Amino acid sequence: MNSANSAAVVVGVDGSERALRAVRLAAAEARRRHRPLRVVHAFIWPLLRVPVEPPEGAPPGGGLRHQAEQVVADAVAAAEAAAPGVPVTGEIIDGEAAAVLLGESPAAALIVLGDRGLGGFASLVVGSVAVQVTTYADCPVLVARGEEHAGGPVVVGVDGSPASRATVEFAAEQASLRGAALHALHAYRHPASSGPGDMQPLVYDESALRGEEDQVLTESLAGVADRYPDVPITHRAVRKRPAAALTEASRDALLVVVGGRGHGPLTGLLLGSVSHAVLHHSASPVAVVRAPE
């Protein structure tokens, strides 16, 4: 993640109403972070060798290039209305949506996307764009799903891996910026086999297992209260499918934060069933954070 003060919040737009919702969410993020906002539209038509200028004799303002310019202008206007005083710029970049956004990510503080759209950003969640961007972006990615539930906490999925520390840190920062509480959620199901050919134990100590899972939460949150003394912190370990636990928690959340990699019950958040379920079914916006490599 780029920590330079000049790093912008970047939002991908395509002219859809859901993209404009993402613009408003991105504008609020930029205002909270005291960052500029950069509106980007991926213009794929030149790659497909489709004429983008109006044909000879066509009325002024025609052509795909002009339509793209209008998309960006409308998004910039929406951002300025949502967050007056935030510096907003817009740009059309020739290229495919995922490639354009990934190209933006090394210099961005955050990338914001709508959960559905048109054109280059169509079907962000169910298609390849969201998977590629959340998997490979060099900054956190925020997907504008559901709604921000006023008064709710920032919910973070915790799995105890070293990578999840970056996720917890991002979630705590978000809670601080929003004046919200932080709720750390650790979901587990049962003891897992330790290797190929191993079998799960038929009998195990439930209280000892709960103690181990509670310890995962305690270690994952170590030092967070000291770094963010303004953030009320709660945590809970639940014996449940991780996707179901996070989706249920999203119903009252301002934001759900998940990590890009992990282990145990939250393994493979991006490429497996957990991330897909959360991105498809969350009732609040979802942020995906990749740990620094």
N, C-alpha and C positions, 0 to 999 in steps of 0.2 A: 504494500500500500504506500502511495506517495504521501509523505508527511509534510512536504513543502507548503508554506502558507499560500502559495499561488495556485496550488492544485485545485482544479474545478470539480464540481459535481457535474457529471455528464448524463444527459437523458436522451434516449433514442426515441424518435418520433416518426410517425407514418401517416398522420392525418386522421386517425381514428379517435373516437371519443375516449377510449381506454388509454390511448397514448397521452391525450390531454390531461387525463387524471394522473398519469405518471408524471407529467410536467409539473402539476401542482404539488405533488408529493416531493419531487426533486427540488422545487423552489423553496419549500419549507425546510428541507434538509440543508440547502445552501445557506439560508438565513440563519439557521441554528448554528451552523459551523463557521459562519462568517467567511464563506467561500463564494467565488463567482459561479455562475451556472452556464453551462455550455450545452446548447441544443444541437443535436446532430441528426441528420436525415441521410440514410444510406440510399444512394441512387444507383440502382443496379442496371438500369436500362442500357447505358453505354456498353457494359460488358456483354450484353446480349445483341449488340449491334442494331438496336432499335432507334429510329430517328427520334431525337428528343426536342428538336426545335419545331415550331409550327410550320406547316407546309406553305409554300408560296401562295399568297392571296388569302391566307386564313386570317380571321379577326385577330387583333392584338390581344395578347394575353393567353394565346393558345399554346399547346405543346406540353410535353411532359416536364421539361425543365422549368417552365413557368409554374406548373402545378406544384412541383417540389419546392420552389421558392415560396409559394403561398402557404404550404404546410409549415415550413420553418417560421415564416412571419407570424402565422396564427399561434404557433407554440410559444414564440418569444413574447407575444402580447399576453398570452395566458399566464406565463411565468411572471411577467412584470406586474400584472394585476394581482396575482396571488401573493407575491412577496415584494412589495415596493421597496426600492432602495438596493435590492440585490443586483449586481452587475450581470446582465444577461447577453450572451452572444449566440448567434446561430450560424450553422454551416451545412452545406450540402457536400457530401463526400462520395465520389464515385466508388462503388464496390458493393459487395454482398454484406448483409446486415451484421452477421457474426464477425466477419473479418474487420469491418469498420469499427465495431465496438471494441474488439480485442486490441485493435491498433490504438484506440484512445486510452485503454486501461492503464498503461505504465505511467501516464502523467495525470491520471484522475484520482480524486479522493474517493469517489464513489460513482458507480454506474447505476442508473435507474431505468427500469423497463416496465412497460405495461404487460399484463398477463394475456392479452389477446390483441390483435391488431389487423392491419391491412398491409398489402404490399410487402416490402422488405422485412417487416417485423411481424408478419402474420403468424398466428398460432405459436407465440413465443414459448409457452409452457409445454405444449404437447409436441412441439417440433424440435428441430435440431438447434435452433438459435439459442434458446435458453440453456440447453445442456452445454453447448460449446462455450458460451460466455461465462456461465457460473463455474464451469470446470477449469477454464484457462485464464480468466481475467486476472490481472495483477493488482486488483483492488476489490473491495467488497462489492457485491451486486445486490441491489434492492429491487424486488419484483412487487409491483403494485397490485396485490390481491386484496379481496375483501375490503375491510374498512378498519381504520384506527379506532379502537374502542376507548373513548375518553375515560380517564380514570383507571384504566387497566395497566398492567405491568408490561415491561419488556421481558419476553420469555426466551430463555436460551436453552438449547439442548446440550447436555453435558455427557461426555462418555469417558472422561478420565484420561484421554490420550494427550500427549504433549501438544498436538495440533489444536486441541479444543481450548487451550489457554488463550489463543488469539481470538477465538470465537467469544469466549467469556469477556475478554477485555473490550472487544468491540461492543458487545451487548451492554456492558456497564457504562461505557462512554455514551451510548445511545440513551440509556436511562437517565444519565446525568443531564444530557442536553435537553431532554424532554421533560425533566422534572418528575420522572416516574420511578416506580419501584422496579427492582430486578428480581425475576423469579427464575431460578435455575432448576431445570427438570432433568432428572436422570431416570430413564426407563430401562428395565431389565426384565428378563423372562425366567431364566433358570440357569443353573450351572451349565457351561458349555464344555464339549470335549476339548482336550488340550492338543490333539494332533490326530493325524490320520489313523483310523482303526480304533481310536479310543471311544469308549462309551460313556454317556452321561451317567453319573451316579444315580442309582435308584432311590437312595435315601440320603438326605442331607439335612443339615441343621438350618432351618428357616431363619431363626434369630441371628445365627452367625452370618448367613448370607445377607440379611438386611444390614447388619453391621458393616460388612464389607462394602456394600453399595453406598451406604451413608458416608463411608470414608472417602469414596470416590468423589462425592460432592464436596466434602470438606476440603480435600486437597485441591480440587479444581478452583475453589473460591478463595484459596489462601491469598491474603494480601489485597484482595479487591476492596474490601471495606476501608482499608487504610488509604488506598488511592482515590476512592470515590466516597468520602465520608457523607456526602449529601444524598446518597442513594440507599433507601431501605432495601435490604436483601432478604429474600426468603428462598428456601430450597426444599425440594421434595424428591424422594426416590420412590418410584412406583413400579409395581410388578405388572407390566403391560407392554404391548407392542409399541415401540418408539413412535411410529407414525401416528398411531391412534392417540397416544398420549399428547403429542405435540399438536395434533389437529384439534383435539378437545380443548387444550389450553389456549389455542388461538381464538376461541370464541369470545374471550374477554380480554384479549391482549391488544396493546398498542402495536406490537411488532413481535414477530417470531424470528429468532436468529439461529441458524444452523451452521455447522462447519463443513468445509469442503472435503475433509478426510477425517478418519477416526478409527476406532477399533471397537470390538465387542458389539453390543446391541445397536450402536449407531454407525457401524462400519459402512463405508461407501455411500454417505448421504447423497452425493450428487448422482452417482451412476446406478444406484440401486433403488429398491422400492420405497425406502423411507423418504428420500428427497422428492421423488416423483409424487408420492402421496401428499406430502406437505405442500408442494407447489400447486398441486391440483385442488386440494381441499381446504387449505388454510382459510380461516375467516378473517385474517388480518394480513397486512403486508409481510413478506418474507425476505430476510436478508441472508445471503450466503457468503461466508467468510472463508477464504483459503489461507492456511497458515503459510508464513514466509518459508521459502525453500532454502 
